[in-house]
Amino acid sequence: MTTEKPRKKTRSQNRSRSKRYGNTRKSILLERSKSYIEEVEKKANERFDRQDRPMGFPTETPPPAKHSFEWKTQPVPLKDEENLAKFVIRKGEFGWLEDGRVDEIAKFVDGKNMNLDQALSLRSALLQQKTVYSHGRLKSRAKALFRLYNEGVSVVDLSKRFDFPPMNIFRIILGEKRWSKSRIKECLRDPTKMKQRERDEFEKAEAADRVSNVDQSETHTRADLFEEVLADWFESRGVNLRRQNEMVSEQRIEHGRPINTPDILFLDHVEINGQPVAWIDAKHFYGADVSFQRKKMTKQMSRYIDEWGSGAVVYRHGFSENLFIPGCLMLDAGVLDLSRMA
C-alpha cells in the first residue's frame, strides 16, 4: 500500500492566505527603537542648549519654562479597526456616501470601540491607499479605458466597473487624448475650457470622487481650525510657542520656501505623559494603522524629529492602538474643547 505524499501549496494558494491586518506589533517596534527613542528624547530636552539656534526659534527668547501635562487617550483596538476596514470599502465606491450607506456603517459600529466619524475617516485612509497602490494598474489599462470612453461609456461607469477613482480615470483619458499635463491642470481648474462632454464628465466624476477630486477646500478649512483649537489650548495654559503660519512666513523669507513647519513649535520645555515633546502636529482625521498613511506620516515627522527631537501628533478622530512612529507620541482630541468645530 502506497501512501500519498502531501502536496505542496501553489503560489496562488499561498497568496490567497489572508495577511494579518496592520503593521508589525507595536510592542516589537518599541523594543527595536528603544535606543533611537532615547536619543531623540535627549535631543528634545537639550535643544535649548545648542550652540546653533534651532530652526523656528526667535533670535531672543526668555528662558524656557517647564510644563507637564497628563493627556488621557483612548486608542482603538486593532481588531476593531480590522473588522471595520473590511466593511467600509466596496468596489467602485469612491465618492461621498449616500445617507443609506452611512446609516448602514453607523449600525455596524454601534456597540463597538469605534464611532461613525472614525469609520468614515478610516474609509478615507483606505481609499487613499487603494488609489495610490492601484495607479500602476490604472495606467496599464489606459488604452482600454479610452476606447470604452469613446464608445460612450461614462467615467463614473468605468470607475464602478474597473474599481479606479473617477477623477484619476478622467485624467488618464485626457492624457490619452494627448492633452499635456499643464493643459489638464488648467482645464480642471476652469472646466469652461473643455468641450461639453468633457465638462459633463468632469462634473459627474468630481461629484463621485472624494479621494482624487480637485476641490479640497472644506477639508483644509476644518484642518486649519483644529490646529487653532490645539494651539489655543496650550497658550491658555501659559506655554510659549510658535504657530505654523509664523514659521512658514519666516522660512519663505530666509530659505525661499517652507522647510520644516509643524503646526506647533514649543519654546518651553513641555512633557506630555512623561515624555518630552518639542513640537506637535495636528491631524484632522483618524490615525489608522494603514500602510500608506503611516509611511507618509513617518516621512513628515522624521524631518521634525531630525531638527528638534521627539514630538507628538494629535489626531482629531483618535488613533489605532498599533500605530507607531518612533520618537512621536500619539494623542487624541479627548482633552480639547471642540465646540468651535461643531
VOGU-3710 file (C-alpha; in Angstrom, 3 decimals, decimal comma):
1> mttekprkkt> 0,000/0,000/0,000  1,489/3,327/-1,024  0,944/6,449/0,965  0,280/9,626/-0,905  2,732/12,446/-0,187  1,209/15,731/0,909  1,147/18,136/-1,998  2,985/21,429/-1,775  0,857/24,565/-1,855  0,983/26,502/-5,085
11> rsqnrsrskr> 1,988/30,160/-5,188  -1,589/31,210/-5,817  -2,727/29,253/-2,755  -0,050/30,919/-0,628  -1,066/34,352/-1,922  -4,700/33,646/-1,107  -3,891/33,117/2,558  -5,140/36,135/4,451  -2,403/38,521/5,528  -2,518/39,874/9,081
21> ygntrksill> -4,024/43,358/9,183  -1,849/46,273/10,223  1,834/46,849/10,837  4,260/44,811/12,959  3,130/44,708/16,583  3,809/47,975/18,386  5,493/46,202/21,321  8,075/44,716/18,937  8,714/48,052/17,209  9,097/49,798/20,569
31> ersksyieev> 11,780/47,334/21,609  13,606/47,703/18,290  13,524/51,501/18,516  14,466/51,820/22,190  17,904/53,396/21,690  16,641/55,717/18,941  13,773/56,952/21,123  16,195/57,672/23,986  18,408/59,612/21,574  15,626/61,832/20,155
41> ekkanerfdr> 14,102/62,476/23,590  17,545/63,640/24,753  17,723/65,854/21,668  14,360/67,432/22,559  15,457/68,101/26,140  18,774/69,643/25,049  17,516/71,769/22,126  17,737/74,971/24,203  21,407/74,298/24,975  22,517/74,012/21,349
51> qdrpmgfpte> 25,175/76,444/20,120  23,384/76,807/16,799  19,878/78,243/17,059  17,243/75,612/16,163  15,066/76,380/13,146  11,992/78,416/14,075  13,441/79,821/17,309  13,365/83,637/17,552  16,729/85,375/17,995  15,748/86,390/21,510
61> tpppakhsfe> 13,550/84,244/23,745  13,064/84,213/27,510  14,490/81,238/29,429  12,215/78,239/28,769  9,645/77,422/31,433  8,698/73,846/32,279  5,217/72,372/31,757  3,942/68,880/32,388  0,568/67,560/31,189  -1,328/64,324/31,686
71> wktqpvplkd> -3,210/63,577/28,486  -5,667/60,699/28,658  -6,126/58,813/25,392  -8,412/56,041/24,186  -6,641/54,157/21,370  -8,815/51,968/19,147  -8,161/48,201/19,397  -6,556/46,905/16,197  -9,123/44,103/15,863  -11,984/46,622/15,751
81> eenlakfvir> -10,191/48,656/13,086  -9,581/45,491/11,063  -13,253/44,447/11,206  -14,365/47,907/10,163  -11,817/48,104/7,330  -13,457/45,074/5,706  -16,877/46,737/5,885  -16,320/50,343/4,792  -14,706/49,664/1,391  -16,718/48,465/-1,611
91> kgefgwledg> -15,755/48,004/-5,247  -16,238/51,155/-7,307  -17,290/53,245/-4,309  -15,037/56,326/-4,113  -17,437/59,193/-3,523  -19,376/60,732/-0,682  -21,707/58,104/0,707  -25,466/58,238/0,402  -27,441/58,507/3,636  -28,492/54,858/3,482
101> rvdeiakfvd> -24,882/53,657/3,284  -23,849/55,987/6,129  -26,697/54,590/8,240  -25,503/51,084/7,415  -21,998/51,886/8,669  -23,401/53,632/11,755  -25,380/50,496/12,590  -22,281/48,336/12,098  -20,150/50,386/14,547  -22,915/50,637/17,154
111> gknmnldqal> -21,676/48,968/20,339  -18,103/48,650/19,035  -14,969/50,566/20,050  -15,177/52,888/17,030  -17,653/55,613/16,155  -19,059/56,783/12,825  -16,575/59,661/12,373  -13,689/57,243/12,888  -15,237/54,781/10,446  -15,607/57,406/7,706
121> slrsallqqk> -12,068/58,691/8,313  -10,692/55,130/8,161  -12,524/54,702/4,856  -10,753/57,792/3,504  -7,349/56,407/4,529  -8,082/53,060/2,884  -9,330/54,768/-0,288  -6,155/56,874/-0,474  -4,045/53,734/-0,153  -6,144/51,892/-2,713
131> tvyshgrlks> -5,822/54,826/-5,133  -2,026/55,050/-4,832  -1,345/51,317/-4,918  -3,642/50,740/-7,936  -2,267/53,567/-10,083  0,084/51,278/-11,997  -2,824/49,010/-12,981  -4,855/52,052/-13,984  -2,108/53,296/-16,329  -1,745/49,830/-17,871
141> rakalfrlyn> -5,448/49,923/-18,812  -5,359/53,448/-20,223  -5,972/52,469/-23,860  -8,846/50,123/-22,982  -10,483/52,812/-20,831  -10,052/55,392/-23,588  -11,621/53,037/-26,146  -14,661/52,441/-23,922  -14,950/56,178/-23,242  -15,011/56,854/-26,990
151> egvsvvdlsk> -17,727/54,219/-27,322  -19,874/56,293/-24,959  -19,237/54,674/-21,546  -19,194/57,339/-18,823  -16,248/57,891/-16,477  -18,382/57,048/-13,430  -19,470/53,739/-15,024  -15,836/52,959/-15,842  -14,981/53,635/-12,198  -17,630/51,199/-10,966
161> rfdfppmnif> -16,616/48,541/-13,482  -12,825/48,699/-13,044  -12,597/49,948/-9,429  -10,458/53,047/-10,042  -11,209/56,591/-8,766  -13,327/58,555/-11,303  -11,072/61,609/-11,391  -7,965/59,506/-11,960  -9,712/57,750/-14,853  -10,718/61,150/-16,240
171> riilgekrws> -7,108/62,408/-16,062  -5,886/59,232/-17,795  -8,447/59,710/-20,579  -7,393/63,329/-21,120  -3,802/62,102/-21,295  -4,800/59,554/-23,955  -6,348/62,451/-25,888  -2,783/63,818/-25,984  -3,504/66,659/-23,594  -0,386/67,972/-21,842
181> ksrikeclrd> -0,173/67,929/-18,036  -0,345/71,719/-17,922  -3,473/71,757/-20,114  -5,151/69,109/-17,941  -4,343/71,098/-14,809  -5,619/74,336/-16,347  -8,892/72,799/-17,559  -9,594/71,070/-14,243  -9,325/74,458/-12,573  -11,532/76,055/-15,224
191> ptkmkqrerd> -13,872/73,419/-16,771  -15,382/76,017/-19,153  -12,269/75,494/-21,304  -13,383/71,909/-22,022  -15,856/70,710/-24,623  -19,372/69,907/-23,410  -18,940/66,153/-22,958  -15,668/66,522/-21,054  -17,207/69,216/-18,889  -20,200/66,999/-18,068
201> efekaeaadr> -17,945/64,009/-17,369  -15,720/66,131/-15,136  -18,630/67,369/-13,019  -20,005/63,857/-12,529  -16,575/62,369/-11,829  -15,726/65,135/-9,342  -19,025/64,556/-7,512  -18,355/60,796/-7,322  -14,774/61,080/-6,016  -13,702/62,269/-2,567
211> vsnvdqseth> -10,125/60,989/-2,903  -8,784/62,455/-6,147  -11,214/65,343/-6,543  -9,902/68,828/-7,297  -11,738/70,839/-4,611  -10,334/70,017/-1,139  -11,056/73,465/0,346  -13,550/72,335/3,003  -11,124/69,702/4,321  -8,336/72,283/4,595
221> tradlfeevl> -10,581/74,806/6,366  -11,569/72,337/9,086  -7,974/71,168/9,493  -6,819/74,779/9,994  -9,492/75,329/12,655  -8,412/72,182/14,508  -4,817/73,480/14,559  -6,058/76,770/16,071  -8,016/74,965/18,790  -4,942/72,926/19,721
231> adwfesrgvn> -2,549/75,898/19,823  -5,056/77,945/21,844  -5,283/75,084/24,387  -1,553/75,213/25,111  -1,331/79,015/25,111  -4,230/79,223/27,571  -2,058/77,147/29,916  0,877/79,522/29,673  3,012/77,623/27,160  5,239/79,773/24,941
241> lrrqnemvse> 5,033/78,523/21,356  5,174/79,373/17,680  2,423/78,560/15,202  2,865/77,163/11,730  1,882/80,317/9,818  4,626/82,304/11,595  7,256/79,737/10,631  6,008/79,463/7,040  6,352/83,241/6,517  9,774/83,307/8,161
251> qriehgrpin> 11,170/80,363/6,184  9,893/81,750/2,885  11,928/84,884/3,507  15,005/83,047/4,787  15,031/79,946/2,542  12,668/80,819/-0,311  10,178/78,134/0,742  8,815/76,417/3,877  11,164/73,636/5,037  10,130/72,398/8,481
261> tpdilfldhv> 6,824/73,745/9,748  4,992/71,672/12,355  1,684/73,106/13,496  3,163/73,996/16,895  6,799/74,506/17,933  7,299/74,755/21,687  9,638/77,445/23,043  9,265/75,937/26,528  10,104/72,532/27,953  6,887/70,511/27,576
271> eingqpvawi> 6,290/66,991/28,833  3,166/65,039/27,986  2,537/61,752/29,791  6,148/61,861/30,975  7,665/62,229/27,504  9,468/65,338/26,181  7,561/66,998/23,325  9,374/69,657/21,280  6,688/70,071/18,610  3,141/68,959/17,781
281> dakhfygadv> 1,334/68,319/14,521  -2,478/68,292/14,367  -4,233/65,858/12,041  -7,924/66,297/11,315  -8,505/62,586/10,699  -8,318/59,152/12,322  -4,796/57,746/12,805  -5,229/54,388/11,089  -2,695/51,566/11,065  -2,777/51,693/7,270
291> sfqrkkmtkq> 0,487/51,295/5,378  0,266/54,280/3,010  -0,877/56,765/5,657  1,694/55,514/8,173  4,605/55,781/5,712  3,542/59,288/4,673  3,275/60,372/8,319  6,617/58,810/9,265  8,380/60,675/6,450  6,896/64,006/7,542
301> msryidewgs> 7,515/63,538/11,277  11,106/62,371/10,713  12,000/65,845/9,416  10,719/67,441/12,621  12,461/64,879/14,811  15,768/65,449/12,994  15,557/69,178/13,720  14,085/69,368/17,239  13,899/65,862/18,723  10,822/63,958/19,869
311> gavvyrhgfs> 7,327/65,364/19,393  3,674/64,381/19,179  0,726/64,054/16,803  -2,835/64,866/17,890  -5,487/63,074/15,834  -8,907/64,713/15,713  -10,676/61,350/15,472  -8,392/59,196/17,616  -5,881/56,580/16,545  -5,181/52,863/16,368
321> enlfipgclm> -3,520/51,220/19,366  -0,953/49,711/16,980  0,015/52,969/15,256  3,699/53,676/15,912  6,177/56,283/14,717  9,462/56,191/16,696  10,057/59,421/18,597  6,456/60,503/18,164  3,790/60,409/20,888  0,256/59,563/19,702
331> ldagvldlsr> -2,591/61,625/21,193  -6,299/62,069/20,515  -8,516/65,127/20,910  -10,285/63,891/24,045  -8,948/66,642/26,325  -9,781/69,502/23,922  -12,933/71,613/23,773  -14,070/71,164/20,176  -17,275/73,196/20,422  -15,842/75,740/17,950
341> ma> -15,779/72,983/15,327  -19,422/71,992/15,706
//
